[in-house]
Amino acid sequence: MKKLIVITIFLPLIALANNNPDIRAINQQELPLHFVEPKITPPGLTSGTVVVRWQNTGDKDIVAYQVEFLRYNPWNQIIEPINTFTEIQTIESKENGKSQWTINYSPNTWITVFYISKIRFADDTIVTAKSDYIISKIAKYLNIQSNDVKKFEKILKTKQDSSASQ
């Protein structure tokens, strides 16, 4: 009987200690800013700093970009709030560098997916992410069946509409 009580007490502690959410970057060929080797340091229980290397693979200088972080629990439900960061910095053509952001996540975060949602170039052109591509990658990462993809389209469309009004 005592062993059963000890196991019951320590199982939640083990689950919390092993909370190290997976993080994945979605890079789009059409957008020249690409992320490589994303990491969350330290992998805390409620927040962490995302450290990522990036490279501007294009021929134009970038003056600003927006990154969106979507977090999902083990049941593929999005965890609010969605973290959005806008970076205003000049990234020259073919330049490599490193960025970091502090994001919040709950103890039941299973996977964090992030991507460039907008880029502004030095010539004032703005390009945005292709939502179909983002949705297909999220569905692949979460192993979502095709009939469930519609709800993710709705979530992403709602998010894009709200960020467009900001």
C-alpha positions as CSV (number, residue, x, y, z in Angstrom):
1,M,0.0,0.0,0.0
2,K,2.8,2.5,0.8
3,K,4.4,1.9,-2.6
4,L,1.2,2.8,-4.3
5,I,0.9,6.1,-2.4
6,V,4.6,7.0,-3.2
7,I,4.0,6.3,-6.9
8,T,0.8,8.4,-6.9
9,I,2.6,11.3,-5.2
10,F,5.7,11.3,-7.5
11,L,4.0,10.7,-10.9
12,P,2.8,14.4,-11.3
13,L,6.3,15.6,-10.3
14,I,8.0,13.4,-12.9
15,A,5.5,14.7,-15.5
16,L,6.3,18.3,-14.7
17,A,10.1,17.7,-14.6
18,N,10.0,16.2,-18.1
19,N,8.1,19.1,-19.6
20,N,10.3,20.1,-22.5
21,P,8.0,21.2,-25.4
22,D,9.1,20.5,-29.0
23,I,9.7,23.6,-31.1
24,R,9.6,23.7,-34.9
25,A,10.2,26.5,-37.4
26,I,8.2,26.7,-40.6
27,N,10.2,28.2,-43.4
28,Q,8.6,29.2,-46.7
29,Q,10.6,29.1,-49.9
30,E,8.8,32.3,-51.1
31,L,10.0,34.3,-48.1
32,P,13.7,35.0,-47.9
33,L,14.1,35.0,-44.1
34,H,14.7,31.4,-42.8
35,F,15.1,30.1,-39.3
36,V,17.5,27.3,-38.3
37,E,18.1,25.3,-35.1
38,P,15.4,26.7,-32.8
39,K,15.8,26.0,-29.1
40,I,14.0,26.9,-25.9
41,T,16.4,27.8,-23.1
42,P,15.9,27.1,-20.3
43,P,13.0,24.8,-20.8
44,G,11.0,26.2,-17.9
45,L,7.5,25.3,-16.8
46,T,5.8,28.5,-17.8
47,S,8.2,30.4,-20.1
48,G,11.4,30.1,-22.0
49,T,13.6,32.0,-24.4
50,V,13.5,30.9,-28.0
51,V,16.9,31.2,-29.5
52,V,17.2,30.8,-33.2
53,R,19.7,31.5,-36.0
54,W,18.3,33.1,-39.1
55,Q,19.5,33.9,-42.6
56,N,18.3,36.3,-45.3
57,T,18.5,34.2,-48.4
58,G,17.1,36.9,-50.7
59,D,18.6,39.7,-52.8
60,K,16.8,42.5,-50.9
61,D,17.4,44.0,-47.5
62,I,14.8,43.4,-44.9
63,V,13.8,46.2,-42.5
64,A,11.2,44.5,-40.4
65,Y,9.5,41.1,-39.9
66,Q,6.8,39.6,-37.8
67,V,7.0,36.1,-36.1
68,E,4.0,34.2,-34.8
69,F,4.2,31.4,-32.3
70,L,1.4,28.8,-32.0
71,R,1.4,26.4,-29.1
72,Y,-0.6,23.2,-29.0
73,N,-1.4,20.7,-26.2
74,P,-1.1,16.9,-26.6
75,W,-4.7,16.9,-28.0
76,N,-3.9,19.3,-30.9
77,Q,-5.8,22.2,-29.3
78,I,-4.3,25.6,-29.6
79,I,-3.2,27.2,-26.4
80,E,-4.0,30.9,-26.1
81,P,-2.6,33.5,-26.2
82,I,-0.8,33.4,-29.5
83,N,2.6,35.1,-29.2
84,T,3.4,37.6,-32.0
85,F,6.7,39.5,-32.2
86,T,7.6,42.3,-34.6
87,E,11.3,42.9,-35.1
88,I,12.4,46.2,-36.6
89,Q,16.0,45.7,-37.7
90,T,17.9,45.9,-41.0
91,I,19.0,42.5,-42.2
92,E,21.1,42.8,-45.3
93,S,20.8,40.5,-48.3
94,K,22.6,37.1,-47.6
95,E,23.2,38.1,-44.0
96,N,23.1,35.5,-41.1
97,G,22.3,36.3,-37.5
98,K,20.6,35.3,-34.3
99,S,17.4,36.4,-32.5
100,Q,15.7,35.5,-29.3
101,W,12.2,36.0,-27.8
102,T,10.7,35.1,-24.5
103,I,7.5,33.2,-24.9
104,N,5.0,31.9,-22.3
105,Y,3.7,28.4,-22.4
106,S,1.7,26.3,-20.1
107,P,2.8,23.0,-18.5
108,N,0.7,21.1,-21.0
109,T,2.4,22.6,-24.1
110,W,3.2,19.7,-26.4
111,I,4.6,21.5,-29.5
112,T,5.3,25.1,-30.4
113,V,5.3,26.0,-34.1
114,F,6.6,29.4,-35.3
115,Y,6.9,31.1,-38.6
116,I,7.4,34.5,-40.3
117,S,4.0,36.0,-41.0
118,K,5.2,39.3,-42.6
119,I,8.3,40.8,-44.0
120,R,8.9,44.5,-45.0
121,F,11.8,45.2,-47.4
122,A,13.9,48.3,-47.6
123,D,12.0,49.3,-50.8
124,D,8.8,49.3,-48.7
125,T,7.3,46.1,-50.2
126,I,5.5,43.9,-47.8
127,V,5.1,40.1,-48.2
128,T,3.0,37.8,-46.1
129,A,3.0,34.1,-45.3
130,K,1.0,31.7,-47.4
131,S,-1.6,30.4,-45.0
132,D,-2.2,27.2,-47.0
133,Y,1.5,26.2,-46.6
134,I,1.5,27.1,-42.9
135,I,-1.6,25.0,-42.3
136,S,-0.2,22.0,-44.2
137,K,3.0,22.1,-42.2
138,I,1.1,22.4,-38.9
139,A,-1.1,19.5,-39.8
140,K,2.0,17.4,-40.7
141,Y,3.7,18.3,-37.4
142,L,0.6,17.5,-35.3
143,N,-0.2,14.4,-37.4
144,I,-3.7,15.8,-38.1
145,Q,-6.1,14.0,-40.4
146,S,-7.4,15.9,-43.4
147,N,-10.9,16.3,-42.0
148,D,-9.4,18.2,-38.9
149,V,-7.4,20.6,-41.0
150,K,-10.4,22.9,-41.5
151,K,-10.4,24.0,-37.8
152,F,-6.8,24.9,-38.1
153,E,-7.5,27.0,-41.2
154,K,-10.2,28.8,-39.2
155,I,-7.8,29.5,-36.3
156,L,-5.0,30.8,-38.6
157,K,-7.4,32.9,-40.6
158,T,-8.8,34.5,-37.5
159,K,-5.3,35.2,-36.2
160,Q,-4.3,36.7,-39.6
161,D,-7.4,38.9,-39.7
162,S,-6.7,40.2,-36.2
163,S,-3.1,40.9,-36.8
164,A,-3.9,42.7,-40.1
165,S,-6.1,45.2,-38.1
166,Q,-3.2,46.0,-35.7
